[in-house]
Structures are given as structure tokens and as C-alpha cells.
Amino acid sequence: MARQPLSRREINTMISLLRDVFGYLDHLRVQDPLAKHIQYPKLPSLLSESIVLNSLKEGALLPELATASFAFGGRRADIMAQLPDGNEQTIEVKATGKSAFQYFGKKDIGCDFLVWVNFGTYFHARETQPVEACVIHQPSRYFRQPLKVTLAKVKSEVPVLQTCQIEIGIDQTQ
């Protein structure tokens, strides 16, 4: 069975669960200095990829692909965009918290679009706030080999970086 994106309701539930975990660790760090050695959890790729997939389908992200249909890409890419003319575009998704530090592998560099979702302190906050999405078209034009990189460095080295705010605190009725 093909991998399915999270529904809006499941996205909200996952956000709530992650905020509980981050909040608990924040609380522990106040109570005991040793807790600073406990790492925050890795953000689930299913969450960030589902958010990007929904944003693509709604036209909130990559308007140049507005006529495409989107689905998870399996081994080929995180997300595949199928254009009406039959052409396909590969989309890789990266997500970070407040560290905004990421590793770009060969697939990330070789894709058509790389979407970096920077949650920042989103999971530490209790209120809904927009999240930054940065899009690099053909990252191989800027990065030749796998590397570890910060978002600040990407922003300084990629002159045509597209950035936008995406709303992910979504209506609970869906």
C-alpha cells in the first residue's frame, strides 16, 4: 500500500503531541540542569511532508506547479508533481526546529525543488503561528555535493530562494 499523507486532523493531533513532548522537556530543563542533555525529538518526516503536500495541493506553495497533481514519491522523491503534459518534478522536504541545521544528501541536491520547512520555536509555543518555508529550485545549481548546512547559510548563498509563510495550525473541523 502506498504511503498516505496525514489528514488535517492527524496533522493537528501530531502537532499537539509534539508540543506536549517539547513542553515536557522544557519543563524538565527548568527543574533539573541535567535535563539539558536530553535531546528534543526529531521531527517526523511524515508530518513535514504532509504539511508540504497539503500546501502544494492548495496552491500555497510553488504556484508554478498549480496545474500539477501531487503524491508521495516513494524511493524517487519525498513528493512527486505530475504535470498535465506528463512531465514530473521531484520535491524533497527538509524540516528543522530552532537549530535550523540540516544535511543535504544526493537526492536533496539532485531534486527539482527542495522545500525547507523551518518550524523554529513552533513546538515550544502553545499558540498557532505561521511557519517559514524556503524553496530552492534546482539545488544542484548551488550545491555540488552532500553537505551539512544552516538555513542562514542557505539564505546567504542562494540568491533566488523563495520564502513564504505557511499556516499549519489548521481548522479542527476537517
Buried (B, 14 or more C-beta within 10 A) or exposed (E): EEEEBBEBEBBBEBBEBBBEEBBEBBEEBEEEEEBEEEEBEEBBEBBBBBBBBBBBBEEBBBEEBEEBEBBBBEEEBBBBBBEEEEEEBBBBBBBBBEEBEBEBEEBBBBBBBBBBBBBBEBBBEEEEEEBBBBBBBEBBEBBEEEEEBEBEEBBEEBEEBBEBEBBBBBEEEE
